[in-house]
């Protein structure tokens, strides 16, 4: 008899408890979703910054390589000129003997 009177209150309380649990679980789920979304957007921003830095670094490296190639070509031209001057000096100091006819 006591359970007959308690049964409608018990079922409504149990229903409210289940609904409250579902609402609280959805709240926790959405909170975690927004937290993960924020972390993911932060990671993407960090990756974009890394990509930008890598592009700048690559551009600077390309510029340095071009400058190095220019310096190398100028140095090689100067070395070739020096080599020609040394050969000219050697031939001027040691003239070739004339062949008798």
Rosetta blueprint (number, residue, H / E / L):
1 X L
2 X H
3 X H
4 X H
5 X H
6 X H
7 X H
8 X H
9 X H
10 X H
11 X H
12 X H
13 X H
14 X H
15 X H
16 X H
17 X H
18 X H
19 X H
20 X H
21 X H
22 X H
23 X H
24 X H
25 X H
26 X H
27 X H
28 X H
29 X H
30 X H
31 X H
32 X H
33 X H
34 X H
35 X H
36 X H
37 X H
38 X H
39 X H
40 X H
41 X H
42 X H
43 X H
44 X H
45 X H
46 X H
47 X H
48 X H
49 X H
50 X H
51 X H
52 X H
53 X H
54 X H
55 X H
56 X H
57 X H
58 X H
59 X H
60 X H
61 X H
62 X H
63 X H
64 X H
65 X H
66 X H
67 X H
68 X H
69 X H
70 X H
71 X H
72 X H
73 X H
74 X H
75 X H
76 X H
77 X H
78 X H
79 X H
80 X H
81 X H
82 X H
83 X H
84 X H
85 X H
86 X H
87 X H
88 X H
89 X H
90 X H
91 X H
92 X H
93 X H
94 X L
95 X L
96 X L
97 X L
98 X L
99 X L
100 X L
101 X L
